[in-house]
Amino acid sequence: MDETFETLLALWEDIKLFFFELTKFIFRSLHISFLKFEEKKGFFVTSLYKERGKRSRQLTHTGMAILAAVGVMMAPMIAQEFPGRSVNPWAVSAAPAVLSASTDDPGLDTQISSKVRDSIIDYQVQSGDTVASVAQKFGVSVDTIRWQNNLTKDKIKVGQTLQILPVTGIAHKVVKGDTVYSIAKRYDSESQAVVDFPFNSFSNDETFELAIGQTVIVPDGVMPVATASTPRPRQVTPDAGTVVASGQFVWPTQGVITQRHSWYHPGIDIANNALPLNIAADAGHVVYAGWDSTGYGNMVLIDHGNGFKTRYAHLSQIMVISGQNVKRGDTIGKMGSTGHSTGPHTHFEIYLNGTRVNPLNYLR
């Protein structure tokens, strides 16, 4: 029994010695391998340094190429994960499409004068200048120069500084209690003209609220205490009726012309509190009838097929549908005050080959 115990004890000692030596051997082997790895790593780093990044760029480019290849292979599988999409991403044309939020026909274009100014500027009088020549130079009326610069007589001198408005009219500094409507009434103008002038800003675009101290341009405004050199006409449109002739434009509705064509207002406004019907100014094809979110409100656009198109905006009712053909004089809607509007009126535009022209040159 004692011999068996001693034998087992000796065997146990041999096993411990074996594992101890094995551990030492493994540790020594790993240590040697680590030293060799450090030596090779140092050589690799030194080589990269000596090549001043050439090899690193090659590795980077290789890595990017691999990533791109993986992306190309994964793209079709990723595209299939989107519900309701069956578009082959590699079948899409490479040519970019231009998107627009405008509801205008793609063929319509607006040409704006290069003389457009967005604010009042200072002008120093030169030798030979007169009030009339300065007004002509900047495209405003003589009265506009007089009113803005408090000129009682048309006498100006060289070196004098004159303030020049961007358009004919009045510049008004807002005080407490002023509204678009009260300002327009004070200067014998239309509130819609004040709203439509593109460089007038509002604290609230929905209610046309003004900030105290801001300057508002009143297009075609007249000083209350002054008499204009040239009286401003107020033209009333004739009754449009139900004209059946073709080749000429008839008045689209009945009322007072409250705003004429200009570079910032490419049409005419016809106002009438009775909200009369609107008719097609000539026979044509309705290319759009509905709501326009850019400011026209309820709007009808008619293509007359001869290079001309007409637009009828701010309607309270639309009585035609897109795709419908209409005769000259057919009812298309009813005057209103929808969209960017301050009161009942119809905004009427005529396009010739995509460019908006003065409707008063074509209406009969």
Secondary structure, 3 states (H helix, E strand, C coil): CHHHHHHHHHHHHHHHHHHHHHHHHHHHHHHHHHHHHHHHHHHHHHHHHHCCCHHHHHHHHHHHHHHHHHHHHHHHHHHCCCCCCCCCCCCCCCCCCCCCCCCCCCCCECCCCCCCCCCCEEEECCCCCCHHHHHHHHCCCHHHHHHHHCCCCCCCCCCCEEEECCCCEEEEECCCCCCHHHHHHHCCCCHHHHHHCCCCCCCECCCCECCCCCEEEEECCCCCCCCCCCCCCCCECCCCCCCCCCCCECCCCCCEEEECCCCCCCCEEEECCCCCEEECCCCEEEEEEEEECCCCEEEEEEECCCCEEEEEEEECEECCCCCCEECCCCEEEECECCCCCCCCEEEEEEEECCEEECHHHCEC
